[in-house]
Amino acid sequence: MGDIDVEELRRLQIEQDGLITRAQLWSVGARKCDLDRMLRRRELAPTAHRGVFVNHTGPLSWRQRAWAAVLYAAPAALYLESADEPAPDDPIHLAIDATRRVGAIEGVRLHRVRELDPMVQWHLGPPRVRFEENTLALVHRAESDLEAIRLLTSAVGSRRTTAARLRQALVGTSRIARRPFLLALLDDLEAGTCSVLEHGYLTRVERAHALPEGRRQKPRAGVHGTEYRDVEYEEFGQVVELDGCTGHAAWEAQGRDADRDLDDHADGRDAVRLRWAQVYGTPCRTAERLGRILARRGWTGRPRSCGPGCEAA
């Protein structure tokens, strides 16, 4: 191997899942004749990216494909789905700084990102955009409010980050869709309240479909002291509870919810518990179902269509 620093070569290949670039080979003392010999002996094999080699001749794993793309486009980092939990057949999403130009790469989707460097965890293998900034990038691309909610609540529920850290990253992001909505949602997640969910129910379900106006946060004595019902249709003995739980509720919280529902049924009220999907995903269907429930309890009205395709009317 001549003057090649074999230990450094091995270290690089171990750190990079068997990948190595031509520039890295030169940095450890290899020459063109050494590279030619390694290729001839199949100690190295070319990848789909010029100047990037792997230490076997078989198919590449997803991580090896990711390493090959990152090394070819360096400095670059895994981004979007590729930075989190990609499927084996997913394309590689790479972030490069917005000031750079990199030609199209087969099987790779390039994203030019402003001020990329401080967002990247360069010490990881392969380098990737930090969890908070990457989550917000996914949220920015979300096709619906419900998908944005799912991404943020899942991020916090996974315990990989906190609402406070996501808010800090959001404040430092210059361009992002739904900014006021996301800030309000993060406030909810941090405080453990459901004001975003409650507002969504009021505007997307109740008002949009002309349901009766419910009374909100009415206090009542319960087995655990003073309790508050999210929405109560007093005339019809119907309660709607809005459950914004983002993860597995604690045993005590589940018990309190069950006690409240049991109290309502014992006092002649029905309790319906709604979550994010019913309010932000299928508000028209939710309004139609609630209309039927209220009709059985004496409401003489009917839900109103909120627009074309509404299934409530």
N, C-alpha and C positions, 0 to 999 in steps of 0.2 A: 504493500500500500504506500510505499515511498514515504514522503513527508506528510502524509495525511494525518491529521489529529483524529485517530480512530475513535477515541473516547468521546470527543465532542460530536463527531458524526453520529455515533450511536445515541447520544443524549438527545440530539435534535430529532432523530427518527422516532425515538420512544415518545418524546413530548408531542410529536405531530402525527401520531398514529401511523408511522411508517413512511410519511411523506417527507420530501426534501426538495429544495429548489436548486437550480443550477448555481444561483448566486451564493447559496449557503454552502454548496460543495466547494466553490472557489474559496469561501471564507475559512474552511477547515484545511486548506492546502491542496485540494484535488486539482488536477489539470484535465484538459480535454481528453488526453489519452487514458486517464484514470476513469473518467465517465464512460468512455467508449468500452473499456474493459468490463466495467460493472454492467453495462447494458448487454454486452455479448455473453457474459456469464449468468445473466438474468438475476443478478443481485439487485438490480434496479430495472424498472420498466416505465416507459413514458405514460403519462395520463392524458386526458383529453385537453389539458391546458399546457400550452407551450412552456417549456422550461421547468415543469413540475414533474417529479418522479416518485414512484412508490416502490417499496421493497418486496413486491411479489408480482406475479403475472395473472392473478385471478381477478374476479370482479371486485370492485370497491364497495365497502360498506357505506352507509349514509354519512357517517362521521368522516370517513376518508374522502368522500366526494366533497364534503363541506370544507375539510382542510385544504384540499386541492384548490378549490375556488378561492378561499381566503388567501392562500399563499400566492396565487396567480394575480389577484387584484390588490394585494397588500399596498398600503394599509387598508384593511377592510375588516368588517365584523358581521357575524350572523345577526339577522334582523327579522322582525315580525315572527311568523310561525317557526322559522328556522332557529330562532334564539330561545325557544321555549321547549315544546314537545312535538317535534315534527314527525310525520308519518314516514316510513322508509322510502316511499316513492315520491315524496313531496319534492318540488323544485327547491333549489337553494336560494334563499333571499339574503342578499348582501347589502350592507350599508357602506357607502364610500362618501368621503367629504364632498360637499356640493361644489367645491372649487375644482375637483378633478374630473377628468374624462377617461373612461375605460370603455373599450369596445365591447360589443355584445359577446356574451359567453354562453355557449350551449348548456342548457339545463340550469342556468343561473339567472335570477332576476335582480338587477342592480337598482339600488335606490340611492339617490344623491341627497344627503342629509346635511343641513347647515350645522356648523360647529359640532361636528361629530366627535372629535377626540375626547372631550370630558364625559361623554355619554357611554364610552366603551370600557368594558373590563378587559383590558389588553392582556392581563396575566392569565386569563382562562384559556383553555384549549378546546376548540378554537376560540379566539376572541369573540365576544358578543356584546350587543348593546345591553346596558343595565336593565334590570327587570322593570323598574318604574317607567323609564322612558319608552321601553319596548311595549309595555302594556298600554301606555297612552297612544302610541302609534297605531296599535291594533284598534283601540277605541275610536280614534280619529277616522279609521276606515270602516267602522261598523255601519251596516246598512240600516239599522233601526235603533231606537232608544233601548229596546229590550236587549239587543245584543250588546250595546254599550254597558248597560246595567250588569249583564251576565259577566262581562269581562272584568269590570271593576270589583264586583262582589266576590267573584272567584279569586281574584288576585289577593284581596284582603283575607278571605276565608281560608286560603292556602297557607297563611301565616308567613309567606315569603316576603311580605312587605306590610306596611300599615297605611291607613287612610292619610295620616299626616305626611308620610313620605311621598305618597302619590300626589297630594295637594302641592307639596313643595316643588315636585317635578312639573306639575301642571302650570303653576305660576311662572316657572322658567321657560315654558314652551310658548313660542310666539304665535303659532298658527295651529289651532285645533278646533274641530267642530264641536258644537254643543257646550262651549266653555261654561256658561252660567249653570246649565243643567248639571254638568259634571261636578262643579264646585259644590252645588247644593247636595248632590248625592254623596259626595265624600264627607260633607258635614254630617249627614245622616249616619253614614257608616261609622264615623268616629264617635258620635254621641249615642249610637244605639237606638235612634228614633226612626220614624217612618214618614217624615213630612213630605218627602218627594213622592212616596207611594200614596200618601193621603191626598196630596194635590192632584196626582194623576187620576185617582179614583173620582174626585170631585169633577174634574174637567173632562176626562175621557169617557167616563162611564155614566155618572149621574147626570150632569148638566147636558152633555152632548146628546143624551138619549131621553131627556125630559122625564127622568124618574122623579119620584117625590123627593123633596128636600129633606135630607136626614139631619138630625141633631148630632153635633160632633163633640166628642170628649165630655159627655155627660157624666158627672161623678155619681158613684153609687157605693154603698157600703158592701164589702165582700168579706170573705173569710180571711183575706190577707190585708184588711184595712180598706181604705178608700181606693176604689178602682174606677177606671175610665173606659167607656166603650168608644171605639173609634167613630163609628157611625151608628145611630139608632133611629129607626123609623118607628117612633113611639105609637102612632095611631094603629100600626099594623103588627106591633109586637115582634119586629124584626131587627136583628143586630147584624152589622157587618164589621168584622175584625180584619184589619189589614196587617198581615204578617210579613215583615221585611227581613226575616231571619236569613242570614247569609251563609250559615253553616249548620252544623249539628247543634240544635238547641240543647242547653244544659238540662239535666234531669229536672231541676227545680223549676226552670222556665216552662218546660212541657207540662209539669204538674199544675202550675198556675193557670196556663191556658186551658187545660182540661177542666179545672175547677170553675173557671169563669163560664165556659160553655155549659157546664152542668148546672150552674146557678141560673143561667138564662133559661134553659129548658125547664127547670123546676118552677120558675116564675112565669112560665107561659110564653116565653120569647124563644124564637129560633135564632141561632147564631150561625152565620156563614163566614168562613175564614178564607180570605183571598190573598194571593201572593203576587209577586211581580209579573208573572206570565199572564195572569188573568186581567191585570190592569193595563199593562203596556203591550202585551202580545196579542190578546184577543178581547179588547174592550167591548166590541159590539156583541160578541157571543155572551160575555159576562152580563151586559145590560139586558139582553133578551132573557137569560136565565133568571136574573133577579126580578125582571118584570113578571115572569110566571110565578115566582115565589110570592111576590107582593100581591098578585091577583088572587092567589089562593087564600090570602089573609085579609082580603077585603078591598084592595085597591081597584078602582074602576077605570083607571086610565090605561094607556098602552105606551110602551117605549116608542120613541120617535127615531126615524132614520137620521143618522148623522151625515149621510152623503151616499154617493153611488157605491153599490156593493155592500152596504151595511146590512147585516143579517138580524138586526135587533127588531126592525119594524115588521 
